[in-house]
Amino acid sequence: AGTATLYVAPTRDYRGLQMGKQRWFASLPAHPLTRLYEPDADHLHSPDAAAPEVVTWIAQVANQN
């Protein structure tokens, strides 16, 4: 419960994953630094599309500890 999570859900992901993202994100334990990030990418290209946000989020989490 004390761990922040960055949940990456690309906007052009597989339909089944898109349909479940809100429910899965909502099921994460509450944490002020937990984020849902939705890059404009498909499933295969989401790591590259999310990389800048991942770096920013890691820096934010590291500065809170």
N, C-alpha and C positions, 0 to 999 in steps of 0.2 A: 504493500500500500504506500510505502514511502518512496517509490521509484517513479520518476517522470518517464513518460513514453511519448515518442514521436510516431504517430500513426500516419503512414503515407498511403493515400488512396488516389491513384491517378484518375483523372476525369474520363479517360477513354479505356478504362480497364474492362475486363470481362464483365458481362452483365450481372452474373451471380455475385461477384465480388462487390460491384457497385451497389447492388440491392442490400447487401448486408453491412455495409461500412458503418452506417449510423448506429446500428444495434451493437456491433462489435466495439466500436469506439466508446459508446455509452457504458459498456460493460467493464471498461478499465477502471481500476481504483482511482479515486479523485486525487489529483495532485495539481498545484497551481501552474506547473510547467508542462503538463501534458497537452499536446497539440495534435490537431488533425490537419494534415497538409495535403492539398489536392493539386498536384502539378498537372498541367495540360500535357498529358502523355498517355501512351498505351502501357500495357503491363510490362513489355520488354524494355521500354525506354524510360520507365519511371526512375530507376536508380540514377541515371545521368541527369534527368530533369530535376530530381529532388536534391541532388548533391549540394548546391549552394545553401538550401534551407537546412539541410542536415548539419552543415558546418556552423551555421548561425545558431541553431538550436543547441548543439553541443557546447558552444561557447557560453550561451545563456545558462545552461545547467551547470557548467563548471564554475561559473562566477557566483552561483548561489550556494555552493558548498564550501 
